[in-house]
Amino acid sequence: MPGKSQIIPFPVTDADAGLDVILLTPYPEYVNFRLRTPTSSSIIDPSTPASHPYIQFVRSRGVSYYRLSLPAELSPGRLDQGGVWQVLLDIGKPRDTGSQSPPGQIAIRRLPRIR
C-alpha cells in the first residue's frame, strides 16, 4: 500500500563472495527497491552502481535485482559483508539521489495512479 514501508531482513555470512537480491513484481518501475548494509547502514539504491563498479542494478519487465561482489566498501574504510542485510520496499519511484545521500535518506516523488 502507498505510504507503508516493508523491511525484509536476510542473513549473509562472511564466507559469501557475492549476493543477488531479486524483486519479482509486474510493476518494478513503481517500487522503490533499496538495500541497507549491516555494518555501515549504507543505503544502496538504483543510482549507487554508477559510483561502485562491483554493484549492478537491473530493472526489466517483471523483475528488478541487485548483484554485488562482497565485501562491499560503500563508506571509506568500512567493509560490509556478513550480517543481517535488509531489503527496503516502498511504493514509489526514487529520484536519483546519488551515492552522496546520507544513510536512511531516500527521496521519493509521487507517481500517477496505476489503473
N, C-alpha and C positions, 0 to 999 in steps of 0.2 A: 504494500500500500504506500502511496506517496506520503512522505514525511516520517515514515517508520524505517529505521536502520536495522540491518541484520549484521551480526558479528558471528563469524564461524571460525572457531579455533581449530588448528590442526597441528600435530606434532611433527617435528623434523629432528633427525638425530645428527650428531656431529660427524657420523660416517657418511651421510648423504652428500653426494658431489653435485647434485642438481635437483631441480624442482620444477614440476609442471603443475599449475593451478588452473583448472578448466571450469568455465561457467557455460552451461547449456541453457539457452533461452531463445525463444523465437524472435526477440527484440533486443539484441545485445547493445544496440546504439542508444537504448533508453535505460540502461542500467549503469550506475556509477559503481564500477568494479575496481577495488583497490586492495592492496595488501599492506599489512603492518608487520614489521620485523620484530623479533623477540628481544634483541639486545639493545638496539638504539631507538626502538619505537619509530623508526622512519616509515614514512608512507610511500609506497610505490604506486604510482598512478600511470595512466597511458602515456604521459609525457616523459616519464623517467627514462625509458630506454634511449632517448636522444643524447643523454649525457653519461650513460652507463652501458658500454658495449656488451657486457655479459648478461644483460636483461633484454628480453624480447617480449613485446606485446603484440598480439594478433587479434583482430576482430573481423569476423566474416559472417556469412549468413548462418544464424542459429548457434554461434559459438564465439566466445572470447577466451583467450588464455594468456597467461604469463609463463615464460620459460626463463629460468635463472640458473646460472652457474654459481655454485657455492664454494667457499664462503663469499658473501656479498659485502662490499665495503661502500655503504651509502653515506656514512658520516666518516670523516677523516680519522683513521686510527681505530675505528670500531667495526669489527667484523661480525656479521650476522650469519649464523648457520644453524646450530642446534637450538632447540627450544620450541615454544608454542608460538607459531605464526598465526596471523588472523586474516581472514577474508572479510572485507568491509563492503557491504552492498546497500545501495540506496536506489530508489527510482529517480532518475535524472541524469543528465549528461554533464560530466565535469568540464570546466573550462581548462585549457592548457595552462596549468599553474607553474609548470617547470619544476625542476628538482630543487629550486630555491625555497619552496614552501616549507614553513615550519611544520614539524610533525603534528598531525591531527588537524591541520588547517586545510580544508577542502572547500573549494568554491564551486557552487552548483548554480546553473541557470535554469529557469523554467522552460519547459518544453510544451509544445501543443499537445492537447489531449489525444490519446490513442483511441481510435474508434473501431 
